[in-house]
Amino acid sequence: MSFVTQDDVFAAVEPVLHGVFEEFAEGRKVSPAPFPHIAYDEAMLKYGVDKPDLRNPVVIADVSAVFGREDVAFKAFKEKTVRGIPAPGAAAQPRSWFDKMDAWARTDMGAKGLGYIVFDEENGTLTGKGPIAKFFSPEALAELAKVAGIKPGDALFFSADAKQDRAAALAGQARIRIGRELGLIKEGEFRFCWIVDFPMYEWNEEEKKIDFSHNPFSMPQYERDKFLALDPADHDTILGLKAYQYDIVCNGVELSSGAIRNHDPDVMLKAFEIAGYAREETEQKFAGMLNAFRYGAPPHGGTAPGIDRIVMLIAGVDNLREVTMFPMNQQAEDLMMNAPGEASLKQLRELHIRVVMPEAK
C-alpha cells in the first residue's frame, strides 16, 4: 500500500482477519478490532516471547530489584536479571511437580534450574516456603508478592541470568509450560494482538558489532536528518532505535510480519553503514532497488498473513503439515511428489553447476 502509515495497514487488515475467524470460528470467541498493540520490549518483559498467547493470564515480572535488597541473603541472583513467573494456585501441587519444572529447565532449556517460592498466609502475614524462601525477610517476601502480583496459594518461579535476553527466554518458555500444566489457557478463543516497535539493531556478541535485528529494509523511527547524522560509534543511541516493523499474532502464532519500508536511498545507505556495510558494497548488492528509489518511490508498507497458518488455527491443529497440500518432512522432502529429484547432467550443465560429493571417511 502506498502513502500509508502502519496504522493504515492495521485498519485494512483487522476487519479481514476478524471477519474470516468469526465466520469459521464455530462458536469460538474472536477478539474484536481494534486489536491491542504491544511494544516489543513490553512483550519480552511480560511474556518472554514476541508472539504471546494472550489466552494465558500469566504475566512475567521483573523482580531483579527485590533480589538486590539488603534483607535478601540469596547471593546467586544478585546483580543479575531476574524474571518472576507466577503460577496461580500452584501451592496445591505436589513437590514432585516443582521438581519436574526444575528438571525441565535444566534438561530441555539448558538452564541451571528454576528457583521458586510457594506463598501462604499465617495470621494475616504472607509466608513463603521452598528452596530459597528462607533467604527472604518478611518485608522482602511482601515486596516480591506485590511486584509479581502474587497472593497466598500461588507460587512464583524465577529465571535469572547475567544476560537479559537469556533470562527472558527461559521465563517465556516457563510461562507457556505453567499455563498448559495448570490449565490456565482459555480454550475456545482467538486472541489477536499487534507486536510493534521492534528494535532496528542489536549487538552481535560473537563479532562484537552492531547488526540488524529483524528486517533491514524497514524505516527507522527516527527523524531523517538526525538519523543521517548518527555516529556509528554511538552504540547506546543506535541500539535504542526502533523500526516501523510489526507482527500480527493470534494465540501465540505469528500470522505474518510487516513493515513500513525504507524508500529513501540516503537513509538506506546510512542504515547499512551503521551495520558495518560500506556504501560501495550496499550500492553493489542492492543497485536495482536503490536506483529505482532514486527515480522516486512513495512511502509504502504492508503485511501478508499466511493462509496456511490461519487454517491451522481455525482447524485447531498444532502443525502446519496437517493443513498443507504438499507437506515436507524434516529433510525438506515432499514424499507425495517424490521431490526433490536428481538433477540430470544436462540440467546441471545449463546452470553451470558441478556436484562435488563429500569424501568417504
C-alpha positions in Angstrom: 0.0 0.0 0.0 1.3 3.4 -1.0 1.3 6.6 1.2 0.4 4.7 4.3 1.3 4.6 8.0 1.4 1.4 9.9 -2.0 2.3 11.4 -3.4 2.4 7.9 -2.2 -1.1 7.4 -3.7 -2.3 10.7 -7.0 -0.7 9.8 -7.1 -2.5 6.4 -6.1 -6.0 7.8 -8.0 -6.2 11.1 -11.6 -6.3 9.6 -10.5 -9.0 7.2 -8.9 -11.2 9.8 -11.7 -10.7 12.3 -14.3 -11.5 9.7 -12.5 -14.7 8.5 -12.1 -16.1 12.0 -15.6 -15.1 13.1 -17.1 -16.8 10.0 -15.3 -20.1 10.6 -15.0 -20.0 14.4 -18.0 -22.2 15.0 -18.9 -20.6 18.3 -15.4 -19.8 19.4 -14.8 -16.2 20.7 -12.8 -13.8 18.4 -11.2 -10.7 20.0 -12.8 -7.6 18.4 -10.9 -4.9 16.5 -9.0 -2.8 17.1 -6.5 -5.4 18.3 -4.2 -4.4 21.1 -0.8 -3.0 20.3 2.1 -4.4 22.4 5.6 -2.9 22.1 8.3 -5.5 21.5 10.1 -4.6 24.8 6.9 -4.9 26.7 6.2 -8.3 25.1 9.6 -9.6 26.0 9.2 -8.4 29.6 5.7 -9.6 30.3 5.6 -12.7 28.1 9.2 -13.6 27.3 8.4 -14.0 23.6 7.5 -11.7 20.8 4.5 -13.8 19.8 2.5 -14.1 23.1 -0.6 -16.2 23.6 -2.9 -13.8 25.4 -5.2 -16.6 26.4 -2.6 -17.4 29.1 -3.2 -15.0 32.0 0.3 -15.4 33.4 2.3 -12.1 33.3 6.0 -12.2 34.0 7.5 -9.5 36.3 11.0 -8.1 36.6 12.0 -8.8 40.2 15.7 -8.0 39.9 15.4 -5.1 42.4 13.9 -7.3 45.1 16.9 -9.7 44.9 19.2 -6.7 45.2 17.7 -5.8 48.6 19.9 -5.9 51.7 17.4 -8.2 53.5 17.6 -10.8 50.8 20.5 -13.2 51.5 20.3 -15.2 48.3 23.6 -14.2 46.6 23.3 -16.3 43.4 20.8 -13.9 41.8 22.3 -10.6 42.9 23.4 -8.3 40.0 21.5 -10.4 37.5 18.4 -10.0 35.5 15.7 -11.9 37.4 12.2 -12.6 36.0 9.4 -13.8 38.2 6.9 -16.2 36.6 3.7 -16.5 38.6 2.0 -19.9 38.9 -1.6 -19.2 40.2 -2.9 -21.8 42.6 0.2 -23.9 42.3 0.6 -24.3 46.1 -1.8 -27.2 45.7 0.7 -29.0 43.5 2.9 -31.8 45.0 6.6 -31.3 45.5 7.2 -33.6 42.5 5.6 -31.1 40.2 8.0 -28.4 41.2 10.9 -30.9 40.8 9.7 -31.7 37.3 9.6 -28.0 36.4 13.2 -27.6 37.6 14.3 -30.7 35.7 12.7 -29.4 32.5 14.6 -26.1 32.8 17.9 -28.0 33.2 17.5 -30.7 30.6 15.2 -29.1 27.9 16.3 -25.4 28.3 19.9 -25.9 29.2 19.4 -23.6 32.3 20.8 -24.0 35.8 17.3 -24.6 37.1 14.2 -22.7 38.2 14.1 -21.4 41.7 10.7 -21.0 43.3 8.8 -19.8 46.3 5.3 -21.1 47.4 3.3 -18.4 49.1 0.9 -19.0 52.1 -0.6 -16.9 54.8 -0.3 -17.2 58.6 -2.1 -14.9 61.0 -2.6 -12.4 58.2 1.1 -12.3 57.2 2.4 -13.6 53.9 4.8 -16.5 54.3 6.9 -18.5 51.8 8.3 -22.0 51.6 10.6 -23.6 49.1 14.4 -24.0 48.5 15.1 -20.2 48.6 12.3 -18.8 50.7 14.5 -18.8 53.9 16.8 -16.2 52.3 14.0 -13.6 52.3 12.9 -11.3 55.1 9.1 -11.0 55.6 9.3 -7.5 54.1 11.2 -8.8 51.1 8.6 -11.5 50.6 5.8 -9.0 50.7 7.6 -6.8 48.2 8.2 -9.8 45.9 4.5 -10.7 46.0 3.5 -7.1 45.3 5.7 -6.7 42.3 4.7 -10.1 40.8 1.0 -9.9 41.7 1.2 -13.0 44.0 -1.4 -14.0 46.6 -1.5 -16.8 49.1 -1.8 -20.2 47.4 0.3 -19.1 44.4 3.9 -20.0 43.6 6.5 -17.8 41.9 9.3 -19.3 39.7 12.5 -17.4 38.9 14.6 -17.2 35.8 17.9 -15.5 36.3 20.9 -14.8 34.1 23.6 -12.2 33.6 22.2 -11.6 30.1 18.7 -10.1 30.0 17.7 -11.9 26.8 18.5 -15.4 28.3 16.6 -14.7 31.4 13.6 -13.5 29.3 13.8 -16.6 27.0 13.6 -19.1 29.9 10.9 -17.1 31.6 8.8 -17.1 28.4 9.0 -20.8 28.0 8.3 -21.4 31.7 5.2 -19.2 31.3 3.9 -21.3 28.4 4.6 -24.5 30.3 2.9 -23.3 33.5 -0.1 -22.1 31.6 -0.6 -25.5 30.0 0.1 -27.7 33.0 -2.1 -25.7 35.3 -4.9 -25.5 32.7 -4.9 -21.7 32.7 -5.2 -21.2 28.9 -8.7 -20.3 27.9 -9.7 -22.7 25.1 -12.3 -21.7 22.5 -10.9 -18.3 21.9 -8.9 -16.5 19.3 -6.9 -13.6 20.9 -5.2 -11.2 18.4 -2.5 -8.6 19.0 0.0 -6.5 17.1 3.6 -6.5 18.2 5.1 -3.2 17.3 8.2 -1.1 17.8 10.8 -3.8 17.0 14.4 -2.8 17.6 16.2 -1.7 14.4 19.6 -3.0 15.6 21.0 -5.5 18.1 24.5 -6.2 19.4 26.3 -9.2 17.9 28.3 -10.6 20.8 30.3 -13.0 18.8 31.5 -10.5 16.2 31.4 -7.5 18.7 29.5 -5.4 16.2 26.1 -3.9 15.6 23.7 -6.0 13.4 20.2 -5.5 12.0 17.8 -7.0 14.5 15.0 -8.0 12.1 14.2 -6.5 8.7 17.0 -4.3 7.4 14.7 -2.7 4.8 12.3 -1.1 7.3 12.0 2.6 8.0 13.7 3.6 11.3 11.5 5.5 13.8 13.9 8.5 13.9 14.0 12.0 12.4 15.6 11.8 9.0 18.3 14.4 9.5 19.2 13.1 12.9 19.5 9.6 11.6 21.8 10.6 8.7 24.0 12.4 11.2 24.3 9.4 13.6 27.8 8.4 14.5 28.1 4.5 14.1 30.2 4.5 17.3 27.2 5.9 19.3 26.1 2.4 20.3 23.6 3.4 23.1 21.6 5.6 20.7 21.7 3.1 17.9 20.7 0.1 20.0 17.8 2.1 21.3 16.4 2.8 17.8 13.0 1.3 16.9 11.8 0.4 13.4 8.4 0.6 11.8 8.1 -3.2 11.9 5.1 -5.2 13.2 3.8 -8.7 13.6 0.2 -9.9 13.8 -0.1 -12.7 16.4 -3.0 -14.9 17.3 -2.9 -17.5 20.2 0.9 -17.5 20.2 1.2 -18.0 16.4 2.8 -15.3 14.3 0.5 -15.0 11.2 2.8 -12.5 9.4 5.4 -9.8 9.7 5.1 -6.5 8.0 6.7 -3.1 7.9 6.7 0.4 6.6 9.5 0.1 4.0 12.6 2.3 3.8 12.0 4.1 0.5 14.8 6.7 1.0 18.1 5.8 -0.6 20.2 8.0 1.7 18.5 6.6 4.8 19.0 3.0 3.5 22.7 3.6 2.8 23.1 5.1 6.3 21.2 2.2 7.9 23.6 -0.4 6.3 26.6 1.8 7.1 25.6 1.6 10.8 25.5 -2.2 10.5 29.1 -2.2 9.1 28.4 -2.3 5.4 30.5 0.1 3.2 28.4 2.3 0.9 30.1 0.8 -2.1 29.0 -2.7 -1.0 25.4 -1.7 -0.4 25.3 0.1 -3.8 26.6 -3.0 -5.5 24.3 -5.5 -3.7 21.1 -3.5 -3.9 21.7 -1.4 -7.1 18.3 -2.2 -8.6 16.4 -1.1 -5.5 18.4 2.0 -4.8 18.3 3.2 -8.4 14.6 2.7 -8.6 14.1 4.6 -5.4 16.2 7.5 -6.8 13.6 7.9 -9.6 11.1 8.5 -6.8 9.2 6.0 -4.6 6.2 6.7 -2.4 6.2 5.8 1.3 4.8 2.2 1.3 4.2 -0.7 3.6 2.0 -3.7 4.1 1.7 -7.2 5.5 0.6 -10.6 4.3 -1.0 -13.0 6.8 -0.3 -16.7 5.9 -3.4 -18.6 4.7 -1.9 -21.9 6.0 -1.4 -20.6 9.5 -4.9 -19.1 9.6 -6.3 -22.5 8.5 -4.1 -24.3 11.1 -5.6 -22.1 13.9 -9.2 -22.4 12.8 -8.8 -26.2 12.3 -7.4 -26.5 15.8 -4.2 -28.4 14.9 -0.7 -27.7 16.1 1.4 -28.4 12.9 1.3 -26.8 9.5 1.9 -30.2 7.9 -1.7 -31.1 8.9 -3.2 -28.4 6.7 -0.6 -28.1 3.8 -1.4 -29.6 0.5 2.1 -31.0 -0.1 3.8 -31.1 3.3 7.6 -31.6 3.5 9.3 -33.8 6.1 12.2 -32.6 8.3 14.6 -33.3 5.5 12.7 -30.9 3.3 11.4 -33.8 1.1 7.9 -33.9 -0.4 7.2 -37.7 -0.2 4.0 -37.3 -2.2 5.7 -35.6 -5.1 8.9 -37.6 -4.6 10.8 -34.3 -4.6 13.5 -33.2 -4.8 14.6 -35.4 -7.5 18.1 -36.0 -9.0 19.2 -33.3 -11.4 20.3 -34.6 -14.8 23.8 -33.8 -16.2 22.1 -31.7 -18.9 20.3 -29.6 -16.3 23.5 -29.1 -14.3 25.4 -28.0 -17.4 22.7 -25.5 -18.3 23.1 -23.9 -14.9 26.9 -24.2 -14.8 26.8 -26.3 -11.6 29.3 -29.0 -10.7 28.4 -31.5 -8.0 31.3 -32.3 -5.6 30.4 -35.2 -3.4 31.9 -35.4 0.1 35.0 -37.7 0.6 34.2 -41.0 2.2 35.5 -41.3 5.7 
